Amino acid sequence: MELLHVPPFSCVGSARNELILEIVRRIIGFLSIIGSSFIVSDIVKKVHDGNGTDPYQRIMLVLSMFDIIYSIFVPFGGTWMVPKGTGWRWAVGNTASCSAQGFFYIFGAFGELVSFLKLFMLFSLFTRTRISLNIKSFSQTKTFLDPISFIKQQSP
């Protein structure tokens, strides 16, 4: 049983370093939420004003939404959702909140990964084919990069 014992503050060295790490993590999470919220509001305003969006903006919208989800539950939420008896600093959660945090951690991280891959494919396509970045060239890649529009076209 001695092999499973982890001394307190084993990862960061001291209680002071752990406190600094938690505060910095929450500040970074909060700034990420604010930045992604600005991107979402900017794109929503463009759609509301009647301006069209291109696939790049739609991918950035989805990426920002997944980043908001991830940032709320992981860096900003931090150890608040961890069960009380675990010994983590500021742990006030329970098993259900810890499970929810784990789900949204995977959901947000996977969504961000897929969005980054879509951006990579979009820019790879434009750099390899030397297509200029304008609305018409974006519309050529719409069905390739936007699965919702592809499903709409395939449905009767």
DSSP file (Angstrom, degrees, kcal/mol; ACC not computed):
  #  RESIDUE AA STRUCTURE BP1 BP2  ACC     N-H-->O    O-->H-N    N-H-->O    O-->H-N    TCO  KAPPA ALPHA  PHI   PSI    X-CA   Y-CA   Z-CA
    1    1 A M    >         0   0    0      0, 0.0     3,-0.9     0, 0.0     4,-0.4   0.000 360.0 360.0 360.0 -22.9    0.0    0.0    0.0
    2    2 A E  G >   +     0   0    0      1,-0.2     3,-0.7     2,-0.2     0, 0.0   0.778 360.0  63.8 -65.6 -26.4    3.0    2.3    0.5
    3    3 A L  G 3  S+     0   0    0      1,-0.2    -1,-0.2     3,-0.0     0, 0.0   0.800 100.8  51.4 -67.7 -28.3    3.6    2.4   -3.3
    4    4 A L  G <  S+     0   0    0     -3,-0.9     2,-0.4     2,-0.1    -1,-0.2   0.541  83.4 109.8 -86.8  -7.5    0.2    4.1   -3.9
    5    5 A H    <   -     0   0    0     -3,-0.7    -3,-0.0    -4,-0.4     0, 0.0  -0.552  50.5-165.5 -73.7 126.4    0.8    6.8   -1.4
    6    6 A V        -     0   0    0     -2,-0.4     3,-0.1     0, 0.0    -2,-0.1  -0.958  18.8-130.2-112.2 118.8    1.4   10.2   -3.0
    7    7 A P    >   -     0   0    0      0, 0.0     3,-1.2     0, 0.0     0, 0.0  -0.332  37.1 -90.4 -65.4 150.1    2.8   12.9   -0.7
    8    8 A P  T 3  S+     0   0    0      0, 0.0     7,-0.1     0, 0.0    79,-0.0  -0.293 109.6  11.8 -60.8 144.8    1.0   16.2   -0.7
    9    9 A F  T 3> S+     0   0    0      1,-0.1     4,-2.2    -3,-0.1     3,-0.1   0.752  80.9 145.7  61.5  28.5    2.2   18.8   -3.2
   10   10 A S  T <4  +     0   0    0     -3,-1.2    -1,-0.1     1,-0.2     0, 0.0   0.780  69.7  45.7 -68.0 -25.4    4.3   16.1   -5.0
   11   11 A C  T  4 S+     0   0    0      1,-0.1    -1,-0.2     3,-0.0    -2,-0.0   0.783 125.2  26.4 -88.6 -27.6    3.8   17.7   -8.4
   12   12 A V  T  4 S-     0   0    0     -3,-0.1     2,-0.3     2,-0.0    -2,-0.2   0.499  97.5-123.2-118.4  -6.0    4.4   21.3   -7.6
   13   13 A G  S  < S+     0   0    0     -4,-2.2     2,-0.3     4,-0.1    -3,-0.1  -0.142  77.1  19.8  97.2 -40.7    6.7   21.3   -4.6
   14   14 A S  S  > S-     0   0    0     -2,-0.3     4,-2.0     1,-0.1     5,-0.1  -0.970  76.8-104.0-156.5 167.8    4.8   23.3   -2.0
   15   15 A A  H  > S+     0   0    0     -2,-0.3     4,-2.3     1,-0.2     5,-0.2   0.863 119.7  55.6 -64.8 -35.8    1.4   24.6   -1.0
   16   16 A R  H  > S+     0   0    0      2,-0.2     4,-2.4     1,-0.2    -1,-0.2   0.927 108.4  46.8 -62.6 -45.7    2.4   28.1   -2.2
   17   17 A N  H  > S+     0   0    0      1,-0.2     4,-2.5     2,-0.2    -1,-0.2   0.870 111.1  52.3 -65.4 -36.3    3.3   26.7   -5.7
   18   18 A E  H  X S+     0   0    0     -4,-2.0     4,-2.2     2,-0.2    -1,-0.2   0.911 109.9  48.6 -65.3 -41.5    0.0   24.8   -5.8
   19   19 A L  H  X S+     0   0    0     -4,-2.3     4,-2.3     2,-0.2    -2,-0.2   0.920 112.0  48.7 -63.9 -44.3   -2.0   27.9   -4.9
   20   20 A I  H  X S+     0   0    0     -4,-2.4     4,-2.7     1,-0.2     5,-0.2   0.920 111.1  51.1 -61.2 -43.9   -0.1   30.0   -7.6
   21   21 A L  H  X S+     0   0    0     -4,-2.5     4,-2.4     1,-0.2    -2,-0.2   0.902 110.5  48.3 -61.1 -42.6   -0.8   27.2  -10.2
   22   22 A E  H  X S+     0   0    0     -4,-2.2     4,-2.0     2,-0.2    -1,-0.2   0.906 113.1  47.3 -66.0 -41.8   -4.5   27.2   -9.4
   23   23 A I  H  X S+     0   0    0     -4,-2.3     4,-2.2     2,-0.2    -2,-0.2   0.932 114.0  46.8 -66.2 -45.2   -4.9   30.9   -9.6
   24   24 A V  H  X S+     0   0    0     -4,-2.7     4,-2.6     1,-0.2     5,-0.2   0.906 111.0  53.0 -63.2 -41.3   -2.9   31.2  -12.9
   25   25 A R  H  X S+     0   0    0     -4,-2.4     4,-2.2    -5,-0.2    -1,-0.2   0.902 110.6  46.8 -60.9 -41.6   -5.0   28.3  -14.3
   26   26 A R  H  X S+     0   0    0     -4,-2.0     4,-2.4     2,-0.2    -1,-0.2   0.882 111.5  50.7 -70.3 -37.4   -8.2   30.0  -13.5
   27   27 A I  H  X S+     0   0    0     -4,-2.2     4,-2.4     2,-0.2    -2,-0.2   0.930 111.9  47.4 -64.6 -44.6   -7.1   33.3  -14.9
   28   28 A I  H  X S+     0   0    0     -4,-2.6     4,-2.1     1,-0.2    -2,-0.2   0.910 112.5  49.8 -63.5 -41.9   -6.0   31.7  -18.2
   29   29 A G  H  X S+     0   0    0     -4,-2.2     4,-2.1    -5,-0.2    -1,-0.2   0.906 110.9  49.4 -62.2 -42.1   -9.4   29.8  -18.3
   30   30 A F  H  X S+     0   0    0     -4,-2.4     4,-2.3     1,-0.2    -2,-0.2   0.916 111.2  48.7 -64.2 -43.1  -11.3   33.0  -17.8
   31   31 A L  H  X S+     0   0    0     -4,-2.4     4,-2.6     1,-0.2    -1,-0.2   0.866 110.1  52.4 -65.2 -35.5   -9.4   34.9  -20.5
   32   32 A S  H  X S+     0   0    0     -4,-2.1     4,-2.4     2,-0.2     5,-0.2   0.902 109.0  49.7 -65.7 -40.9   -9.9   32.0  -22.9
   33   33 A I  H  X S+     0   0    0     -4,-2.1     4,-2.1     2,-0.2    -2,-0.2   0.925 112.6  47.5 -62.6 -44.9  -13.7   32.1  -22.2
   34   34 A I  H  X S+     0   0    0     -4,-2.3     4,-2.0     2,-0.2    -2,-0.2   0.935 113.2  47.6 -63.1 -47.5  -13.7   35.9  -22.8
   35   35 A G  H  X S+     0   0    0     -4,-2.6     4,-1.7     1,-0.2    -2,-0.2   0.917 113.9  46.0 -62.0 -45.0  -11.7   35.6  -26.1
   36   36 A S  H  X S+     0   0    0     -4,-2.4     4,-2.4     1,-0.2    -1,-0.2   0.852 109.4  56.1 -67.2 -33.7  -13.8   32.8  -27.5
   37   37 A S  H  X S+     0   0    0     -4,-2.1     4,-2.7    -5,-0.2    -1,-0.2   0.887 104.9  52.6 -65.1 -37.9  -17.0   34.6  -26.5
   38   38 A F  H  X S+     0   0    0     -4,-2.0     4,-2.3     2,-0.2    -1,-0.2   0.910 109.7  48.9 -62.5 -41.5  -15.8   37.7  -28.5
   39   39 A I  H  X S+     0   0    0     -4,-1.7     4,-2.1     2,-0.2     5,-0.2   0.935 112.6  47.4 -63.7 -45.8  -15.3   35.5  -31.6
   40   40 A V  H  X S+     0   0    0     -4,-2.4     4,-2.5     1,-0.2    -2,-0.2   0.928 113.3  47.8 -61.5 -45.8  -18.7   33.9  -31.2
   41   41 A S  H  X S+     0   0    0     -4,-2.7     4,-2.2     1,-0.2    -1,-0.2   0.878 110.3  52.8 -65.7 -36.3  -20.5   37.2  -30.7
   42   42 A D  H  X S+     0   0    0     -4,-2.3     4,-1.8     2,-0.2    -1,-0.2   0.927 112.8  43.2 -63.4 -45.3  -18.7   38.7  -33.8
   43   43 A I  H  X S+     0   0    0     -4,-2.1     4,-2.0     2,-0.2    -2,-0.2   0.889 113.1  51.9 -69.9 -38.4  -19.7   35.9  -36.1
   44   44 A V  H  X S+     0   0    0     -4,-2.5     4,-2.6    -5,-0.2    -1,-0.2   0.888 108.2  52.3 -65.2 -37.9  -23.3   35.9  -34.7
   45   45 A K  H  X S+     0   0    0     -4,-2.2     4,-2.3     2,-0.2     6,-0.2   0.905 108.0  51.6 -62.5 -41.3  -23.5   39.6  -35.3
   46   46 A K  H  <>S+     0   0    0     -4,-1.8     5,-1.8     1,-0.2     4,-0.3   0.903 112.7  44.8 -62.5 -40.8  -22.4   39.1  -38.9
   47   47 A V  H ><5S+     0   0    0     -4,-2.0     3,-1.0     1,-0.2    -2,-0.2   0.905 113.1  50.7 -68.9 -41.1  -25.1   36.5  -39.5
   48   48 A H  H 3<5S+     0   0    0     -4,-2.6    -2,-0.2     1,-0.2    -1,-0.2   0.851 106.8  54.6 -65.6 -35.1  -27.7   38.6  -37.8
   49   49 A D  T 3<5S-     0   0    0     -4,-2.3    -1,-0.2    -5,-0.2    -2,-0.2   0.529 121.3-107.1 -76.8  -5.6  -26.9   41.6  -39.9
   50   50 A G  T < 5S+     0   0    0     -3,-1.0     2,-0.3     1,-0.3    -3,-0.2   0.443  73.9 138.6  95.0  -0.3  -27.4   39.5  -43.1
   51   51 A N      < -     0   0    0     -5,-1.8    -1,-0.3    -6,-0.2    -2,-0.1  -0.605  53.9-119.0 -77.1 138.2  -23.7   39.2  -44.0
   52   52 A G        -     0   0    0     -2,-0.3     2,-0.4    -3,-0.1    -1,-0.1  -0.346  20.8-137.7 -73.5 156.7  -22.9   35.7  -45.2
   53   53 A T        -     0   0    0     -2,-0.1    -1,-0.0    -6,-0.0   -10,-0.0  -0.876   9.6-142.8-113.2 150.6  -20.3   33.6  -43.5
   54   54 A D     >  -     0   0    0     -2,-0.4     4,-2.0     1,-0.1     3,-0.4  -0.577  35.7 -95.8-102.6 171.1  -17.7   31.5  -45.1
   55   55 A P  H  > S+     0   0    0      0, 0.0     4,-2.8     0, 0.0     5,-0.2   0.842 122.7  59.7 -57.9 -33.6  -16.5   28.0  -44.0
   56   56 A Y  H  > S+     0   0    0      1,-0.2     4,-2.5     2,-0.2     5,-0.2   0.937 107.5  45.1 -59.8 -45.8  -13.5   29.6  -42.1
   57   57 A Q  H  > S+     0   0    0     -3,-0.4     4,-2.2     2,-0.2    -1,-0.2   0.883 113.0  50.6 -67.0 -37.6  -15.9   31.6  -40.0
   58   58 A R  H  X S+     0   0    0     -4,-2.0     4,-2.3     2,-0.2    -1,-0.2   0.906 111.2  48.2 -66.4 -39.9  -18.2   28.6  -39.3
   59   59 A I  H  X S+     0   0    0     -4,-2.8     4,-2.8     1,-0.2    -2,-0.2   0.918 112.2  49.5 -65.4 -41.5  -15.2   26.5  -38.3
   60   60 A M  H  X S+     0   0    0     -4,-2.5     4,-2.5    -5,-0.2    -2,-0.2   0.860 109.0  53.6 -64.5 -35.0  -14.0   29.3  -36.0
   61   61 A L  H  X S+     0   0    0     -4,-2.2     4,-2.1     2,-0.2    -2,-0.2   0.946 112.5  42.7 -62.8 -48.3  -17.5   29.5  -34.5
   62   62 A V  H  X S+     0   0    0     -4,-2.3     4,-2.4     2,-0.2     5,-0.2   0.913 114.3  51.4 -65.1 -42.6  -17.5   25.8  -33.7
   63   63 A L  H  X S+     0   0    0     -4,-2.8     4,-2.1     1,-0.2    -1,-0.2   0.913 111.1  47.9 -60.4 -43.1  -14.0   25.9  -32.5
   64   64 A S  H  X S+     0   0    0     -4,-2.5     4,-2.2     2,-0.2    -1,-0.2   0.870 109.8  52.3 -67.3 -36.9  -14.7   28.8  -30.2
   65   65 A M  H  X S+     0   0    0     -4,-2.1     4,-2.1     2,-0.2    -2,-0.2   0.923 111.6  45.9 -66.0 -42.9  -17.9   27.1  -28.8
   66   66 A F  H  X S+     0   0    0     -4,-2.4     4,-2.7     1,-0.2    -2,-0.2   0.864 110.9  54.2 -66.1 -34.4  -15.9   24.0  -28.0
   67   67 A D  H  X S+     0   0    0     -4,-2.1     4,-2.9    -5,-0.2    -2,-0.2   0.881 106.7  51.1 -66.8 -37.4  -13.2   26.2  -26.4
   68   68 A I  H  X S+     0   0    0     -4,-2.2     4,-2.2     2,-0.2     5,-0.2   0.939 112.0  46.8 -62.6 -46.6  -15.8   27.8  -24.2
   69   69 A I  H  X S+     0   0    0     -4,-2.1     4,-1.8     1,-0.2    -2,-0.2   0.948 115.8  45.1 -59.7 -49.0  -17.1   24.4  -23.1
   70   70 A Y  H  X S+     0   0    0     -4,-2.7     4,-2.4     1,-0.2    -2,-0.2   0.923 113.4  49.5 -61.0 -45.7  -13.5   23.2  -22.4
   71   71 A S  H  <>S+     0   0    0     -4,-2.9     5,-2.2     1,-0.2     6,-0.5   0.833 108.7  52.4 -68.3 -32.7  -12.4   26.3  -20.6
   72   72 A I  I  <>S+     0   0    0     -4,-2.2     5,-0.7    -5,-0.2    -1,-0.2   0.924 119.2  34.2 -66.6 -42.6  -15.4   26.4  -18.3
   73   73 A F  I  <5S+     0   0    0     -4,-1.8    -2,-0.2    -5,-0.2    -1,-0.2   0.734 127.3  28.5 -90.5 -22.2  -14.9   22.8  -17.2
   74   74 A V  I  X5S+     0   0    0     -4,-2.4     4,-2.1    -5,-0.2    -3,-0.2   0.840 127.2  17.8-107.8 -74.6  -11.2   22.4  -17.2
   75   75 A P  I  45S+     0   0    0      0, 0.0   -46,-0.2     0, 0.0     4,-0.1   0.936 135.1  35.5 -70.4 -40.8   -8.9   25.4  -16.6
   76   76 A F  I  4<S+     0   0    0     -5,-2.2    -4,-0.2   -47,-0.2    -3,-0.2   0.936 124.6  41.3 -76.3 -45.3  -11.5   27.7  -15.0
   77   77 A G  T >4<S+     0   0    0     -5,-0.7     3,-2.4    -6,-0.5     4,-0.3   0.864  86.2 151.0 -68.4 -36.0  -13.5   25.0  -13.2
   78   78 A G  G >< S-     0   0    0     -4,-2.1     3,-0.5     1,-0.3    -1,-0.2  -0.083  71.7 -12.4  47.1-124.9  -10.2   23.3  -12.2
   79   79 A T  G >  S+     0   0    0      1,-0.2     3,-1.0    -4,-0.1    13,-0.4   0.388 109.8  95.4 -91.6   3.4  -10.5   21.5   -8.9
   80   80 A W  G <  S+     0   0    0     -3,-2.4    12,-1.1     1,-0.2    -1,-0.2   0.838  88.3  46.6 -62.3 -30.7  -13.8   22.9   -7.9
   81   81 A M  G <  S+     0   0    0     -3,-0.5    13,-0.4    -4,-0.3    -1,-0.2   0.498  88.2 104.8 -91.7  -3.7  -15.6   19.9   -9.3
   82   82 A V  S <  S-     0   0    0     -3,-1.0    11,-2.1    11,-0.2    13,-0.1  -0.535  86.9 -92.2 -75.1 142.2  -13.3   17.3   -7.7
   83   83 A P  B >   -a   93   0A   0      0, 0.0     3,-1.4     0, 0.0     5,-0.4  -0.211  33.4-120.2 -56.9 146.5  -14.8   15.4   -4.7
   84   84 A K  G >  S+     0   0    0      9,-1.4     3,-1.1     1,-0.3     7,-0.2   0.873 105.0  57.1 -55.8 -45.7  -14.1   17.0   -1.3
   85   85 A G  G 3  S+     0   0    0      1,-0.2    -1,-0.3     2,-0.1     9,-0.0   0.371  82.7  86.3 -75.6   7.0  -12.3   14.1    0.3
   86   86 A T  G <  S-     0   0    0     -3,-1.4    -1,-0.2     2,-0.1    -2,-0.1   0.684  95.2-121.0 -83.7 -16.9   -9.6   13.8   -2.4
   87   87 A G    <   +     0   0    0     -3,-1.1     2,-0.2     1,-0.3    -2,-0.1   0.443  62.2 141.7  92.7  -0.9   -7.2   16.4   -0.9
   88   88 A W    >   -     0   0    0     -5,-0.4     3,-1.5     1,-0.1    -1,-0.3  -0.490  61.8 -99.2 -73.4 145.7   -7.1   18.7   -3.9
   89   89 A R  T 3  S+     0   0    0      1,-0.3   -10,-0.1    -2,-0.2     3,-0.1  -0.450 104.6   4.5 -66.0 135.5   -7.0   22.4   -3.1
   90   90 A W  T 3  S+     0   0    0      1,-0.2     2,-0.6    -2,-0.2    -1,-0.3   0.683  85.8 159.0  62.6  24.3  -10.5   24.0   -3.4
   91   91 A A    <   +     0   0    0     -3,-1.5    -1,-0.2    -7,-0.2   -11,-0.2  -0.677   5.7 148.4 -78.2 117.1  -12.2   20.7   -4.1
   92   92 A V        +     0   0    0    -12,-1.1   -11,-0.2    -2,-0.6    -1,-0.2   0.279  40.4  96.2-129.9   6.8  -15.9   21.1   -3.3
   93   93 A G  B     -a   83   0A   0    -11,-2.1    -9,-1.4   -14,-0.4     2,-0.2   0.061  59.0-133.2 -87.3-164.3  -17.5   18.8   -5.7
   94   94 A N     >  -     0   0    0    -13,-0.4     4,-2.0   -11,-0.2     5,-0.2  -0.745  41.0 -80.6-137.9-173.1  -18.8   15.2   -5.6
   95   95 A T  H  > S+     0   0    0     -2,-0.2     4,-2.3     1,-0.2     5,-0.2   0.885 126.4  51.8 -64.5 -38.5  -18.5   12.2   -7.8
   96   96 A A  H  > S+     0   0    0      2,-0.2     4,-2.5     1,-0.2    -1,-0.2   0.917 110.5  47.2 -65.9 -42.7  -21.2   13.3  -10.2
   97   97 A S  H  > S+     0   0    0      1,-0.2     4,-2.3     2,-0.2    -1,-0.2   0.872 111.9  51.4 -67.4 -34.4  -19.6   16.8  -10.8
   98   98 A C  H  X S+     0   0    0     -4,-2.0     4,-2.1     2,-0.2    -1,-0.2   0.901 110.6  48.2 -67.1 -40.2  -16.2   15.1  -11.3
   99   99 A S  H  X S+     0   0    0     -4,-2.3     4,-2.3     2,-0.2    -2,-0.2   0.899 111.3  50.3 -65.9 -40.5  -17.8   12.7  -13.9
  100  100 A A  H  X S+     0   0    0     -4,-2.5     4,-2.6     2,-0.2     5,-0.2   0.904 109.9  50.8 -63.6 -40.9  -19.4   15.7  -15.7
  101  101 A Q  H  X S+     0   0    0     -4,-2.3     4,-1.9     1,-0.2    -2,-0.2   0.906 110.1  49.9 -63.2 -40.8  -16.1   17.5  -15.7
  102  102 A G  H  X S+     0   0    0     -4,-2.1     4,-2.0     2,-0.2    -2,-0.2   0.900 110.9  49.5 -63.6 -41.2  -14.4   14.5  -17.2
  103  103 A F  H  X S+     0   0    0     -4,-2.3     4,-2.9     1,-0.2    -2,-0.2   0.949 113.9  43.9 -62.8 -49.4  -17.1   14.2  -19.9
  104  104 A F  H  X S+     0   0    0     -4,-2.6     4,-2.6     1,-0.2     5,-0.3   0.779 109.0  59.1 -70.7 -25.4  -16.9   17.8  -20.9
  105  105 A Y  H  X S+     0   0    0     -4,-1.9     4,-2.2    -5,-0.2    -1,-0.2   0.954 113.2  37.5 -62.3 -49.8  -13.1   17.7  -20.8
  106  106 A I  H  X S+     0   0    0     -4,-2.0     4,-2.7     2,-0.2     5,-0.3   0.917 118.1  50.8 -68.4 -43.5  -13.1   14.9  -23.5
  107  107 A F  H  X S+     0   0    0     -4,-2.9     4,-2.2     2,-0.2    -2,-0.2   0.932 115.4  41.4 -60.5 -48.5  -16.1   16.5  -25.4
  108  108 A G  H  X S+     0   0    0     -4,-2.6     4,-2.3     2,-0.2    -1,-0.2   0.909 116.2  48.1 -67.7 -42.9  -14.4   19.9  -25.6
  109  109 A A  H  X S+     0   0    0     -4,-2.2     4,-2.2    -5,-0.3    -2,-0.2   0.911 113.7  46.9 -66.4 -41.4  -10.9   18.6  -26.3
  110  110 A F  H  X S+     0   0    0     -4,-2.7     4,-2.5     2,-0.2    -1,-0.2   0.908 112.1  50.9 -66.6 -41.1  -12.2   16.3  -29.1
  111  111 A G  H  X S+     0   0    0     -4,-2.2     4,-2.2    -5,-0.3    -2,-0.2   0.900 110.9  48.3 -62.6 -40.7  -14.3   19.1  -30.6
  112  112 A E  H  X S+     0   0    0     -4,-2.3     4,-2.6     2,-0.2    -1,-0.2   0.906 110.6  51.9 -64.9 -40.5  -11.3   21.5  -30.6
  113  113 A L  H  X S+     0   0    0     -4,-2.2     4,-2.2     2,-0.2    -2,-0.2   0.927 110.7  46.9 -61.8 -45.6   -9.2   18.8  -32.2
  114  114 A V  H  X S+     0   0    0     -4,-2.5     4,-2.1     2,-0.2    -1,-0.2   0.900 112.4  50.4 -63.7 -40.5  -11.7   18.2  -35.0
  115  115 A S  H  X S+     0   0    0     -4,-2.2     4,-2.3     2,-0.2    -2,-0.2   0.906 109.9  49.8 -65.3 -41.2  -12.1   21.9  -35.6
  116  116 A F  H  X S+     0   0    0     -4,-2.6     4,-2.6     1,-0.2    -1,-0.2   0.898 109.8  51.6 -63.2 -39.1   -8.3   22.4  -35.8
  117  117 A L  H  X S+     0   0    0     -4,-2.2     4,-2.6     2,-0.2    -2,-0.2   0.886 108.5  51.3 -65.1 -37.5   -8.1   19.5  -38.3
  118  118 A K  H  X S+     0   0    0     -4,-2.1     4,-2.6     2,-0.2    -2,-0.2   0.915 110.9  48.0 -64.5 -42.1  -10.8   21.1  -40.4
  119  119 A L  H  X S+     0   0    0     -4,-2.3     4,-2.7     2,-0.2     5,-0.3   0.913 111.2  51.2 -63.0 -41.5   -8.9   24.4  -40.4
  120  120 A F  H  X S+     0   0    0     -4,-2.6     4,-2.4     1,-0.2    -2,-0.2   0.925 111.6  46.8 -61.1 -44.5   -5.7   22.5  -41.3
  121  121 A M  H  X S+     0   0    0     -4,-2.6     4,-2.5     2,-0.2    -2,-0.2   0.907 111.9  51.8 -64.0 -40.9   -7.5   20.8  -44.2
  122  122 A L  H  X S+     0   0    0     -4,-2.6     4,-2.0     1,-0.2    -2,-0.2   0.949 114.8  40.2 -61.2 -50.2   -9.0   24.1  -45.4
  123  123 A F  H  X S+     0   0    0     -4,-2.7     4,-2.3     1,-0.2    -1,-0.2   0.839 113.8  54.0 -71.8 -31.6   -5.7   25.9  -45.4
  124  124 A S  H  X S+     0   0    0     -4,-2.4     4,-2.4    -5,-0.3     5,-0.3   0.913 108.5  50.6 -64.8 -41.0   -3.9   22.9  -46.9
  125  125 A L  H  X S+     0   0    0     -4,-2.5     4,-2.0     1,-0.2     6,-0.3   0.918 113.0  45.3 -61.9 -43.9   -6.4   22.8  -49.7
  126  126 A F  H  X>S+     0   0    0     -4,-2.0     4,-0.9     1,-0.2     5,-0.8   0.861 115.0  46.3 -71.6 -35.3   -5.9   26.5  -50.5
  127  127 A T  H  <5S+     0   0    0     -4,-2.3    -1,-0.2     2,-0.2    -2,-0.2   0.860 115.4  45.7 -76.7 -33.2   -2.2   26.4  -50.3
  128  128 A R  H  <5S+     0   0    0     -4,-2.4    -2,-0.2    -5,-0.2    -1,-0.2   0.863 122.5  35.0 -75.9 -35.4   -1.9   23.3  -52.5
  129  129 A T  H  <5S-     0   0    0     -4,-2.0    -1,-0.2    -5,-0.3    -2,-0.2   0.530 100.0-132.8 -96.4  -6.3   -4.3   24.4  -55.1
  130  130 A R  T  <5 +     0   0    0     -4,-0.9     2,-0.4     1,-0.2    -3,-0.2   0.854  45.2 163.5  56.1  38.6   -3.4   28.1  -54.9
  131  131 A I      < -     0   0    0     -5,-0.8    -1,-0.2    -6,-0.3    -2,-0.1  -0.700  41.2-114.3 -83.4 137.3   -7.1   29.2  -54.8
  132  132 A S        -     0   0    0     -2,-0.4     2,-1.7     1,-0.1     5,-0.2  -0.400  28.0-109.6 -71.5 151.7   -7.5   32.7  -53.5
  133  133 A L  S    S+     0   0    0      4,-0.1     2,-0.3    -2,-0.1    -1,-0.1  -0.606  70.5 124.1 -85.9  84.0   -9.3   33.1  -50.2
  134  134 A N  S  > S-     0   0    0     -2,-1.7     4,-2.1     1,-0.0     5,-0.2  -0.834  75.3 -94.9-133.1 174.9  -12.6   34.6  -51.3
  135  135 A I  H  > S+     0   0    0     -2,-0.3     4,-2.1     1,-0.2     5,-0.1   0.867 120.0  53.1 -61.3 -39.8  -16.3   33.7  -50.8
  136  136 A K  H  > S+     0   0    0      1,-0.2     4,-1.0     2,-0.2    -1,-0.2   0.914 110.4  46.2 -65.2 -42.0  -16.6   31.8  -54.1
  137  137 A S  H  > S+     0   0    0      1,-0.2     4,-0.7     2,-0.2    -1,-0.2   0.855 111.4  53.4 -70.0 -32.4  -13.6   29.6  -53.4
  138  138 A F  H >< S+     0   0    0     -4,-2.1     3,-0.9     1,-0.2     4,-0.4   0.893 103.7  56.1 -66.0 -37.7  -14.9   28.9  -49.9
  139  139 A S  H >< S+     0   0    0     -4,-2.1     3,-0.6     1,-0.3     4,-0.4   0.779  98.9  61.9 -67.1 -24.2  -18.2   27.8  -51.3
  140  140 A Q  H 3< S+     0   0    0     -4,-1.0    -1,-0.3     1,-0.2     4,-0.2   0.808 109.6  40.9 -68.0 -28.3  -16.4   25.2  -53.4
  141  141 A T  T <X S+     0   0    0     -3,-0.9     4,-2.2    -4,-0.7     5,-0.3   0.367  86.5 102.1 -98.8   4.1  -15.2   23.5  -50.2
  142  142 A K  H <> S+     0   0    0     -3,-0.6     4,-2.6    -4,-0.4     8,-0.2   0.925  83.8  42.3 -58.5 -50.5  -18.4   23.9  -48.3
  143  143 A T  H  4 S+     0   0    0     -4,-0.4    -1,-0.2     1,-0.2     7,-0.2   0.815 114.0  54.0 -69.0 -27.6  -19.6   20.3  -48.7
  144  144 A F  H  4 S+     0   0    0     -4,-0.2    -1,-0.2     1,-0.2    -2,-0.2   0.886 122.3  25.9 -71.2 -38.6  -16.1   18.9  -48.1
  145  145 A L  H  < S+     0   0    0     -4,-2.2    -2,-0.2     1,-0.2    -3,-0.2   0.654 113.3  64.8-101.8 -18.9  -15.6   20.8  -44.8
  146  146 A D     X  -     0   0    0     -4,-2.6     4,-1.6    -5,-0.3     3,-0.3  -0.851  56.9-173.7-112.2  98.4  -19.1   21.3  -43.5
  147  147 A P  H  > S+     0   0    0      0, 0.0     4,-2.4     0, 0.0     5,-0.2   0.790  82.3  60.2 -64.3 -27.2  -20.8   17.9  -42.7
  148  148 A I  H  > S+     0   0    0      2,-0.2     4,-2.3     1,-0.2     5,-0.1   0.931 106.7  45.1 -66.9 -43.7  -24.2   19.6  -42.0
  149  149 A S  H  > S+     0   0    0     -3,-0.3     4,-1.9     1,-0.2    -1,-0.2   0.860 112.0  53.7 -67.7 -32.7  -24.5   21.0  -45.5
  150  150 A F  H  X S+     0   0    0     -4,-1.6     4,-1.4    -8,-0.2    -2,-0.2   0.917 109.8  46.9 -65.7 -42.5  -23.3   17.7  -46.9
  151  151 A I  H  X S+     0   0    0     -4,-2.4     4,-1.5     1,-0.2    -2,-0.2   0.894 109.7  54.2 -66.0 -39.9  -26.1   15.9  -45.0
  152  152 A K  H  < S+     0   0    0     -4,-2.3    -1,-0.2     1,-0.2    -2,-0.2   0.899 108.5  49.3 -60.2 -40.6  -28.7   18.4  -46.1
  153  153 A Q  H  < S+     0   0    0     -4,-1.9    -1,-0.2     1,-0.2    -2,-0.2   0.813 111.7  48.9 -70.1 -29.5  -27.7   17.9  -49.8
  154  154 A Q  H  < S+     0   0    0     -4,-1.4    -1,-0.2    -5,-0.1    -2,-0.2   0.709  93.0  89.9 -84.3 -19.6  -28.0   14.1  -49.4
  155  155 A S     <        0   0    0     -4,-1.5     0, 0.0    -3,-0.2     0, 0.0  -0.493 360.0 360.0 -78.4 147.8  -31.4   14.1  -47.7
  156  156 A P              0   0    0      0, 0.0    -1,-0.1     0, 0.0    -4,-0.1   0.501 360.0 360.0 -71.1 360.0  -34.5   14.0  -50.0
